[in-house]
């Protein structure tokens, strides 16, 4: 099993609709993912799954999301190790220590 991080990309469900994190978690568990946890109401999720191609995990999550919530949303998945490497390569460590809420990472499928 490998740990992955999934990010909902530019989610906008429309007026009066919201994504309940417990429903999102249940959806992922239905795909057979283990130790699924979400971060508050961000749409970000950490889970464990068999090691495999990230693109296939993204496709499975996107299909399940559309089926469950009735809307397509791009979902970007990265291995936990890749995420930790990305965070460690932060070019603004001093600024992050001073004002962490002012430093952001934009994750995309392709450079």
C-alpha atoms as an extended CHARMM CRD file, in Angstrom:
* protein
*
       111  EXT
         1         1  UNK       CA              0.0000000000        0.0000000000        0.0000000000  PROA      1               0.0000000000
         2         2  UNK       CA              1.1060000000        3.5090000000       -0.7830000000  PROA      2               0.0000000000
         3         3  UNK       CA             -0.1410000000        6.8030000000        0.6170000000  PROA      3               0.0000000000
         4         4  UNK       CA             -1.5520000000        9.3500000000       -1.8420000000  PROA      4               0.0000000000
         5         5  UNK       CA             -2.8660000000       12.8980000000       -1.6810000000  PROA      5               0.0000000000
         6         6  UNK       CA             -5.8430000000       13.8610000000       -3.8590000000  PROA      6               0.0000000000
         7         7  UNK       CA             -6.7390000000       17.4870000000       -4.5890000000  PROA      7               0.0000000000
         8         8  UNK       CA            -10.0150000000       18.6250000000       -6.0850000000  PROA      8               0.0000000000
         9         9  UNK       CA             -9.0890000000       21.1210000000       -8.7710000000  PROA      9               0.0000000000
        10        10  UNK       CA            -11.2020000000       24.2860000000       -9.0420000000  PROA      10              0.0000000000
        11        11  UNK       CA            -14.3250000000       22.7660000000       -7.5850000000  PROA      11              0.0000000000
        12        12  UNK       CA            -17.4800000000       24.8070000000       -7.9610000000  PROA      12              0.0000000000
        13        13  UNK       CA            -20.6770000000       22.8960000000       -7.3750000000  PROA      13              0.0000000000
        14        14  UNK       CA            -23.0010000000       25.8380000000       -7.8620000000  PROA      14              0.0000000000
        15        15  UNK       CA            -25.2630000000       27.8720000000       -5.6670000000  PROA      15              0.0000000000
        16        16  UNK       CA            -26.8360000000       26.0420000000       -2.7600000000  PROA      16              0.0000000000
        17        17  UNK       CA            -24.7460000000       22.9130000000       -3.3230000000  PROA      17              0.0000000000
        18        18  UNK       CA            -21.8130000000       21.8520000000       -1.2470000000  PROA      18              0.0000000000
        19        19  UNK       CA            -19.5390000000       18.8900000000       -0.9330000000  PROA      19              0.0000000000
        20        20  UNK       CA            -19.8820000000       17.0700000000        2.3740000000  PROA      20              0.0000000000
        21        21  UNK       CA            -16.4970000000       15.6340000000        3.2660000000  PROA      21              0.0000000000
        22        22  UNK       CA            -17.9930000000       12.5090000000        4.8710000000  PROA      22              0.0000000000
        23        23  UNK       CA            -19.7180000000       11.7520000000        1.5310000000  PROA      23              0.0000000000
        24        24  UNK       CA            -16.4380000000       12.2990000000       -0.3280000000  PROA      24              0.0000000000
        25        25  UNK       CA            -14.6930000000        9.9600000000        2.1250000000  PROA      25              0.0000000000
        26        26  UNK       CA            -17.3960000000        7.3120000000        1.7140000000  PROA      26              0.0000000000
        27        27  UNK       CA            -17.0450000000        7.5540000000       -2.0750000000  PROA      27              0.0000000000
        28        28  UNK       CA            -13.2820000000        6.8810000000       -1.8390000000  PROA      28              0.0000000000
        29        29  UNK       CA            -13.7870000000        3.9900000000        0.5560000000  PROA      29              0.0000000000
        30        30  UNK       CA            -16.2580000000        2.5290000000       -1.9480000000  PROA      30              0.0000000000
        31        31  UNK       CA            -13.3980000000        2.4400000000       -4.4610000000  PROA      31              0.0000000000
        32        32  UNK       CA            -11.4710000000        0.2240000000       -2.0440000000  PROA      32              0.0000000000
        33        33  UNK       CA             -9.1140000000        2.9090000000       -0.7390000000  PROA      33              0.0000000000
        34        34  UNK       CA             -7.9300000000        2.5440000000        2.8520000000  PROA      34              0.0000000000
        35        35  UNK       CA             -7.3200000000        4.9280000000        5.7370000000  PROA      35              0.0000000000
        36        36  UNK       CA             -9.1870000000        7.6910000000        3.9090000000  PROA      36              0.0000000000
        37        37  UNK       CA             -9.1290000000       11.0870000000        5.5810000000  PROA      37              0.0000000000
        38        38  UNK       CA            -10.1700000000       14.5310000000        4.4360000000  PROA      38              0.0000000000
        39        39  UNK       CA             -9.0020000000       17.9800000000        5.4470000000  PROA      39              0.0000000000
        40        40  UNK       CA            -11.8250000000       20.0930000000        6.8570000000  PROA      40              0.0000000000
        41        41  UNK       CA            -13.9570000000       21.3240000000        3.9050000000  PROA      41              0.0000000000
        42        42  UNK       CA            -11.1340000000       21.7320000000        1.4070000000  PROA      42              0.0000000000
        43        43  UNK       CA            -11.8490000000       18.7990000000       -0.8690000000  PROA      43              0.0000000000
        44        44  UNK       CA             -8.3560000000       17.4970000000       -0.1800000000  PROA      44              0.0000000000
        45        45  UNK       CA             -7.9880000000       13.8680000000        0.7710000000  PROA      45              0.0000000000
        46        46  UNK       CA             -5.2490000000       11.4830000000        1.8950000000  PROA      46              0.0000000000
        47        47  UNK       CA             -5.6990000000        7.7580000000        1.3190000000  PROA      47              0.0000000000
        48        48  UNK       CA             -3.8680000000        4.4860000000        0.9090000000  PROA      48              0.0000000000
        49        49  UNK       CA             -4.1020000000        2.3090000000       -2.1880000000  PROA      49              0.0000000000
        50        50  UNK       CA             -2.0540000000       -0.2420000000       -4.0460000000  PROA      50              0.0000000000
        51        51  UNK       CA              0.8940000000        1.3620000000       -5.7570000000  PROA      51              0.0000000000
        52        52  UNK       CA              0.0330000000        2.1610000000       -9.3580000000  PROA      52              0.0000000000
        53        53  UNK       CA             -0.1920000000        4.8070000000      -12.0120000000  PROA      53              0.0000000000
        54        54  UNK       CA             -1.3490000000        8.1240000000      -10.6360000000  PROA      54              0.0000000000
        55        55  UNK       CA             -3.3270000000        8.8400000000      -13.8100000000  PROA      55              0.0000000000
        56        56  UNK       CA             -5.4240000000        5.7070000000      -13.2570000000  PROA      56              0.0000000000
        57        57  UNK       CA             -6.1830000000        6.7420000000       -9.6880000000  PROA      57              0.0000000000
        58        58  UNK       CA             -7.2000000000       10.1800000000      -10.9530000000  PROA      58              0.0000000000
        59        59  UNK       CA             -9.5270000000        8.6360000000      -13.5380000000  PROA      59              0.0000000000
        60        60  UNK       CA            -11.1400000000        6.3180000000      -10.9870000000  PROA      60              0.0000000000
        61        61  UNK       CA            -11.7120000000        9.1800000000       -8.5510000000  PROA      61              0.0000000000
        62        62  UNK       CA            -13.0890000000       11.4950000000      -11.2430000000  PROA      62              0.0000000000
        63        63  UNK       CA            -15.5370000000        8.8650000000      -12.5370000000  PROA      63              0.0000000000
        64        64  UNK       CA            -16.7270000000        8.0690000000       -9.0200000000  PROA      64              0.0000000000
        65        65  UNK       CA            -17.0380000000       11.7620000000       -8.1780000000  PROA      65              0.0000000000
        66        66  UNK       CA            -19.1750000000       12.4520000000      -11.2350000000  PROA      66              0.0000000000
        67        67  UNK       CA            -21.3720000000        9.4290000000      -10.5310000000  PROA      67              0.0000000000
        68        68  UNK       CA            -21.7470000000       10.3180000000       -6.8420000000  PROA      68              0.0000000000
        69        69  UNK       CA            -22.0960000000       14.1080000000       -7.0370000000  PROA      69              0.0000000000
        70        70  UNK       CA            -23.4010000000       14.6560000000      -10.5800000000  PROA      70              0.0000000000
        71        71  UNK       CA            -20.5950000000       16.9280000000      -11.7040000000  PROA      71              0.0000000000
        72        72  UNK       CA            -17.1560000000       16.4030000000      -13.2190000000  PROA      72              0.0000000000
        73        73  UNK       CA            -14.2310000000       17.7980000000      -11.2590000000  PROA      73              0.0000000000
        74        74  UNK       CA            -10.5770000000       17.3230000000      -12.1240000000  PROA      74              0.0000000000
        75        75  UNK       CA             -8.8180000000       15.4900000000       -9.3090000000  PROA      75              0.0000000000
        76        76  UNK       CA             -5.0430000000       15.6510000000       -9.0790000000  PROA      76              0.0000000000
        77        77  UNK       CA             -3.2930000000       12.8180000000       -7.2300000000  PROA      77              0.0000000000
        78        78  UNK       CA              0.2910000000       12.7250000000       -6.0160000000  PROA      78              0.0000000000
        79        79  UNK       CA              2.1540000000       10.1550000000       -3.9650000000  PROA      79              0.0000000000
        80        80  UNK       CA              2.8370000000       11.2770000000       -0.4050000000  PROA      80              0.0000000000
        81        81  UNK       CA              6.5890000000       11.1110000000       -1.0320000000  PROA      81              0.0000000000
        82        82  UNK       CA              6.2480000000       13.3970000000       -4.0670000000  PROA      82              0.0000000000
        83        83  UNK       CA              4.1870000000       15.8220000000       -2.0000000000  PROA      83              0.0000000000
        84        84  UNK       CA              6.8250000000       15.8900000000        0.7520000000  PROA      84              0.0000000000
        85        85  UNK       CA              9.5800000000       16.5160000000       -1.8350000000  PROA      85              0.0000000000
        86        86  UNK       CA              7.5490000000       19.3760000000       -3.2860000000  PROA      86              0.0000000000
        87        87  UNK       CA              7.0740000000       20.9590000000        0.1370000000  PROA      87              0.0000000000
        88        88  UNK       CA             10.7720000000       20.5060000000        0.9660000000  PROA      88              0.0000000000
        89        89  UNK       CA             11.7720000000       22.3360000000       -2.2290000000  PROA      89              0.0000000000
        90        90  UNK       CA              9.8570000000       25.4630000000       -1.1940000000  PROA      90              0.0000000000
        91        91  UNK       CA             11.8790000000       28.4080000000       -2.5420000000  PROA      91              0.0000000000
        92        92  UNK       CA             10.4400000000       30.6910000000        0.1570000000  PROA      92              0.0000000000
        93        93  UNK       CA             11.2390000000       29.0140000000        3.4950000000  PROA      93              0.0000000000
        94        94  UNK       CA             11.7140000000       32.2570000000        5.4500000000  PROA      94              0.0000000000
        95        95  UNK       CA              8.5050000000       33.7600000000        4.1110000000  PROA      95              0.0000000000
        96        96  UNK       CA              6.6420000000       30.5320000000        4.8650000000  PROA      96              0.0000000000
        97        97  UNK       CA              7.8540000000       30.5860000000        8.4630000000  PROA      97              0.0000000000
        98        98  UNK       CA              6.7910000000       34.2210000000        8.8620000000  PROA      98              0.0000000000
        99        99  UNK       CA              3.4620000000       34.1230000000        7.0400000000  PROA      99              0.0000000000
       100       100  UNK       CA              2.5750000000       30.5980000000        5.9620000000  PROA      100             0.0000000000
       101       101  UNK       CA             -0.8840000000       31.6900000000        4.8670000000  PROA      101             0.0000000000
       102       102  UNK       CA              0.7320000000       33.9020000000        2.2180000000  PROA      102             0.0000000000
       103       103  UNK       CA              2.6550000000       31.1300000000        0.4410000000  PROA      103             0.0000000000
       104       104  UNK       CA              0.8580000000       28.6860000000       -1.8530000000  PROA      104             0.0000000000
       105       105  UNK       CA              1.6910000000       25.7850000000       -4.1350000000  PROA      105             0.0000000000
       106       106  UNK       CA             -0.1390000000       25.3530000000       -7.4340000000  PROA      106             0.0000000000
       107       107  UNK       CA             -0.2160000000       21.6870000000       -8.4170000000  PROA      107             0.0000000000
       108       108  UNK       CA             -0.9980000000       20.8080000000      -12.0090000000  PROA      108             0.0000000000
       109       109  UNK       CA             -1.0810000000       17.5760000000      -14.0000000000  PROA      109             0.0000000000
       110       110  UNK       CA              1.4610000000       18.8220000000      -16.5010000000  PROA      110             0.0000000000
       111       111  UNK       CA              4.2110000000       21.4450000000      -16.1040000000  PROA      111             0.0000000000
